[in-house]
Amino acid sequence: MNGSGALIAFGGYTVLVFLLAVLSNRAAKGKEFAGEYFLGSRSFGVWAFALTFAATNASGGTFVGFPALIYSHGWTLALWIAGFMIMPLVSMAMIGKRLNQISRKSGAITIPEVLRDRFASPAVGLTATSLLVFFMFFYLAAQFKAGGKILSTLLSNDPIFQRAVSGISRLTADIPWVNQADPDYLLCLLCFSVAVIVYVVYGGFRAVVWTDVMQGIVMFVGVLVMLGMALYQVGGMASATRQLAEMTPPEKGTAILSINVAATQERVIPKAAWIRQDDQAYRLAQRAVIAAGANESNIIDVLKITTPAEIERITSSESVSGVTLRVTKMVPYAYGAGRRGSYTSNPGPDSQSSLGFLAIGTAFSFFVFWPFAATGQPSNMLRLMAFKDTKTLRYSVLTVSVYYSVIYFCLVIVFCCGRVLMSGMEVDPDRTMPDLASRLATNAGTPWLAGLLVAAPFAAVMSSVDSLLLM
């Protein structure tokens, strides 16, 4: 992502997060420590409760995973996401009032304590704690990964960041397993982890809620801004749908890159680089290395674009020069290969399943599954212990329902437009959101806006991680 303006805008957002942590720490002074630190003294009103509940659920899956799936499979993801729009009606209304009452009567401040007191069994509490620690590890790992991906996109072209990446690369070169990861991702993962842990530990639950409120607003505004920009840049909804209907899924395969003269020193062609040859366009799904003294790379994974309009959009200036690509294997999609309209119809294209991505029956199952699954999510239940009164709960159910309906419906439209604006993101679909934010801001001539747009998915990830760290 280019432009110091984007970094400044994003930096300003980060400073606000830490400022809220400081203010919340001061607000907690003089209050009972455990109840204040872990539940904010159970005093949150409608907006604080509604936005912290909404922001916590809108995790890296919402702004990293869903965009990747929408980009890869098209309109059919609307059926997948629909269940989230009614989730608050089920999750908050079903157990919110009862859970809040039980936790207040028993004085419990964590979910394992509620279960222990409710069933009068320390074994139940210990079992709940063990399950939380085990399963939340995997959930947190995905959130930290998303945070690292978003930061690496934002900082990718910054000279200071590149020097730091070189240092990380040297430090990890001899460490097994770690040296297999991209050094820029490792550095961003470290920075993200330290930042979140510091403000959560310092500010406690009140800091988490206050930052969730800010992050919820950032997410909401960011999605609406992206919606307007995306529709404008593709020429409107009708134009986006028409162009999407003309697209055919890419092909995945392997290839070898070669140069005419043996390299005098190691040459690295980065992941996601474009190669245009023989009226075809290929994108590298992993980096290629041509060793010193050699003129061929190792076998690498590549993506071949099949839609003529997309191929024409890849200019010679984007293509790596002086390199020839030789395909060793190319496999079409199992469903949707060569078929126009696959991105605008159910079940959507799929590279592995001949049945497509999401059949109607499966979509209905997800519609039922998501609301009830979210009801038992520990971070949600913790928030249901912290609202002020029943009136707060009633208004919050309506608020969060409207919030989710806007967010998720807009996301489907934005990233279907993103499929039209950007090609070949299948090589690294998790970067679809930050890359599209950068593309939209750059096309609009406002690169500084990219920092604020990237803050939306970053806020989603932070709001989920900080909530889970306090469990």
N, C-alpha and C positions, 0 to 999 in steps of 0.2 A: 504494500500500500504506500503510495507516494504522498509527500506533503507534510511539512512540519505542523501545519494547521491541524491536521487530523490528530497528531500526537498531543498537541496542546489541548484540544477539545477533550480528548479521552483522559488526559492527565488531570484536567479540571474536574471531571466526573470522579476520578479516583480520590482526589483530595477531599471532595465532598463526603465520600464514604467514610474516610478516616475522621473527618470533622464531626460527623454524626456519632461515631464511636466515642469520641472525647466527650461530647455533650451528654450522651447517655450515661457515661461513667459518672459524670458530675451529678446527674439527676438521681442516680441510685444511692448517693451518699445519705446516710441517716436512716435507711430502710432496712428491713430484715433481709439478710444477705441471700439465703437460699431461694426464697420466694421471688425476690426481685431479680436475682441474677439469672435464674432459669425460666421464670414465667412473667417477668415484668410486673410483679405484684397483682397479676390477673386484672388489670385495669384498662384494657384497650377497648376503644370505642369502634364505631362502624368502619370508618375509613382505615384506621390502623389495622384492625382485625381483617377486614376484607382484602386489603392489598397485600398484607403479609401472607395470608392464605393463598391468594392468587399467585403471587410472585414465587412462593415456595414450590408450588406445583408446576409452574412454567419453568422447568429445569433446562439443562442442556439438551434434553430430548426435544423440547419445544422449538428451540432456536438453532439446533445443530442437527439432531437426528431427523426431525420432521422435514425440514427444508431439503435434506439430502434425499429423503424418500420421495417427496413431492417432485423434485427435479428428476429423479431416476424413473418414476413410474407414472407421473402425470395426475390428471384430475381425479382418478379413483381414490386418491388419499383423502379426499373430502369425506368419503364413507368411513374411513378409518378414524378420522379425527372427530367425527360428529358426536361420539360418546362423551368427549371432554366438555362439550357445551352444556350438558345436563349434569355433569359430575357434581357441581355444588349442591344441586337439589337433592341428590342422594347422600353424598358424603357429609355435608353439614347438617342437613335436616334429620338424617336418620339417627345419628348418635351424638350430635353436638350438645344438646341440652343435658342429656343424661350424663355424659362423660364429664361435663363441666361441674355438675352437681356433686358427683361422686368424688372428684378430685378435691373440691373445696371442703367437703365433709371430712375426708381422710387426711387432708393436708398434703397429698401426694404432689410431687413436682415433676415426675417422670412417668412414662407409660408403664415400665416394669413395676413401679411403686403402686400405681393404680390397680394393676392386676394382682399384685401381692396382697394388697389390702382388701380388694373385692372378694377374693377367694380365700383369704386368711391363710395363705400358704407361701412361705419363703421360697419353696421349690418352684412355684409358678413364676415368681419374680426373677429367680435366677435363670430359669429356662428362657424367659422373655428377653433378659439381658443378653444371654448367649446368642440367641437367634438374631437380635438386633446387631450385635457386633459383627457376626459372620456375614449376614446378607447386606448390611449397609456398606461393608468394605467394597463390594463389587459395584454398588450404586455410586459410591463416592469416587471410585476409580474412573468411571465414565464421565462424571462431572469435571474432575480435575483434567482429564484428557481434553474435554471440550474447551475449558478455560485456556489450556496451553495452545490449542489450535487457533483460537481467536486472537490471542496475543501475538502469536507468530505471524499471522496475516497482517496485523496492524503495524508491526515493527520490521517487517521483512526487508525494507529498503533503507533502513536507518543505518548510517555508517558506524555509529557507536555500538549499535546492536550487533552488527556484523563482526566487529572486532571481538566483542564478548563471546559470540558464537564460536569464533576461531579458538578462543581460549578454552571454552568448554570442550570443543572437539579434541584438543590436545590432552586435556585432563582425563577424558574418558576413553582415550584411544586404546588403553591396555586393560580396560575393565570389561570382563566378559558380560554378555547380554546387554549391558548399558550401551556399549559402543555400537550396537546395531540400530539404535534410535537416532533420529535426526537431532543434531546438537542444538539447532534453533528451537525445536520443540522442548528439549530437556531444559534449556534455559528459561523458556517461558513458563513451563510447568513449575519450576522452582520459584520463580517470581510470584506467580499466581498463588501457589500454596502458602508462601510466607505472608503475603498480603492478607489473605482471608483469615488465616489462623490468628494473626496479630489483632485484627480489629474485632474478631469474635471473642477471643480470650479477654481482651481489654474492656470491651463494652458490654458483654453479656447479652441476654435475650432482648433487652430493650434496644440495644444497638442493632441487633438483627432485625427487629421489627421496624425501627425507624429507617434503616437502610432498605428494607424490603418495600416500604412505602415509596421511597424515592426510586428504587429500581422498578417497581410496578408502574410508576408514571413514565419512566424512561422507556420501558418496553412498549407500553400502550402508544405513546407518541411516536416512538421509532417505527413501529409497524405501520401506523397510519401515514407517516411521511414516506416510507418505502413504497407503500401502496400507490400513493399519488405519483411518485417519481417513476415507478415501474410502468404503470398504465400509460403515462404520458410518453415515455421513451419507446414503447412498443406500438404506439398509435391507437391505444384504446383496447377495451375488452374484446370487441369483435375481431380486431386485427390480431391480437394475441392468440385467440382461439383458432383463427384461420391458419396462422403460421404454425401453431402447435400441431394442428391436424395434418399438416403436410410432412411432418417429421417422421423419420423411421429410426428405430433404435440403432446404436452403433454396434460394432463387432469387437470382441475382445480376443487378443492373441498374444503371440510372442514374436520378437524380431531381434536382429543383430544390427548394430550401427557400425559403419565403417567409414574410413577416410582414405583418400588416395595415397598419401604419403605417411609413413610411419611417424607417430607422435614423438617429438623430442623430449617431452615431459608428459606426465599423466594428464589426460583431458577428461573432464567430468561434464556430462550433459545432464542438467538437473531434471528432477521429476517435474512433470507437467509441461515440459518443453514441447513445442510444435515442430513438426517436420512436414513440409509440402513437397511432394514429388509425384510425377505421372498423374497429375490432376486428382490426386488423393490427399487427404489430410490425416495425419497420425499424431496422437498425443502420448507421450511417455507416461506410463503408470508407475515407473520407478526410475531412479537415476541410473544412467549408463556410464561406465568407466572404461576408457581406452587407455591401457597401461603404456608407459614410456617404452618406445621401441616397437609397439604393436600398431596395427591399423584396424583392428576390430574390437568391439566391446564384448562383454559377456551377453548371454541371452537375457533379454528383459521383457517385461510385460508392456504391451502397448494397446492403445484404443484406436480403432479406425472409424472415422466419421462417415456416415452413409447418406446423409441428407445433402443434396446438391447446394441448397442455399447456405447451409452451415459451412460447407467446404469453401465456397466462394468468399465467405466472410473472413476466413483465415488468410491474412495478407502475408506476402513474402517477408515483410519486416518482422513478423512474429515468428517466422520459421528459423530454425538453427541452420546456419550456412556451412557449407563445406562438408556436410555429413550425408551419407546415403543410408537408407533404411532397407534391410532385406527381411521380408516377412518369413518366419519359419512355421507359424501356425496361426490361423485365424478362425474363430468360432462365432457364428451368428447367435443372436438371442434365441433361447429355447421357445419363447413366445413373443410374437410381434415382429420378428425379423422381416424386413422389407415391407412391412404392412403400415400404410398410412392410416392415421386416425387412432393408432394404438395408445397414444398419450392422452387422448380425449375421450376414451371409452373404457368401460370395465371389461376385463379385470386389470388392465394395464400391462405393459411389457415387463418381461422378467428374463434375466440372463440364464437362469438355472431351471426354472419350473416350466414345463410345457403347458401347464394349466393357467399360466399368467400369475400376476402378483397377488391380487385380492378378489376372490370370487364373492358374489353377493352373499352367500351363506356365511362365509368367513367374516365379511364386513359386518353383518348383523351380530355375529358373536362378539366382535370387538365392541360394538355399540353397547351391548349389555355388560361386557366384561369391564371396560374402563371405569365406569362410575362406581361399581362395587369394589373393584380392586383398589381404587384411590381411597375408599372409605377406611380401609385398614392400613393406609400408609402412615408410619409412625410420625413423620414430621407434620402431617395434617392433624393427627390426634393431639399432638402437643399444643397446637394452636387452639384447638377446641377447648383446651383447659385454661386459656388465657383471656377470653373475652369477658366483658364487664357484666352483661346481663342478657336476658332472653330477648329483649327488644333489639339489642345489638346483633344477635344471631339472626333474627328475622330479616332485618334490612341487609345484612351482609350476604345472605343467600341470594337475594335479588341482584345485589351489586356484582358479586363474583360471576353469576350466570351471564349477565350482560357483558362483563369484561371478557370472559372466555369466548363468548359468541363472536365478538368483534375480532379478538386476537386470532383465533384459529381460522375463521373464514377468510380473513385478510391474508393470512400466511399462505393458504392454498393458492389464492390469486397471484400473490407476489412471486412465488417461486415457479408457478407455471409461466409467468412472464420471464422469470429468470432463465428458464430453459430456452426461451427465444433469444434472450440477450447474450447468453454465454454458452459456449460449446465445450464438450469434452470434460465436464466436471465429474464424470463417473470415475476418473482416475483418483480423485480424492474428494468424495462427496461431502465429507464433514466440513470442508471449507466453503461450501456453497453459500452459506449465509454471509460470512465476512467478505468473501470475494464479490458477491453481488452488491453489498453495501458500498464497497469501494468503487465498483463499476458505475453504479447509479450516481454517486457523488461526483466522480470524475467526469462522466458524460454531461452532468448538469453544470459543470464549471465551478463546483463548490467542493474541492477536495477536503476542506476542513470539516465538512459535514460528515465525512466518512467516519471520523472519530466518534461522533455522537450516534451514528447509526450502528456502529460496531458495539457501542456501549449497551445496546438493547440485548443482544445475545449474551454479552458478558455479564450484564445484570441478572439475567435469568440463571446463569450458572452459579454466580455468587450467592444469589438468594436461596438456592437449593443447598449448596455446600455449607453455608453458615448455619442453616437450620439443623442439618444433620450433625454438625460438630458439637452442638449443645445437647445432644440426646444422651 
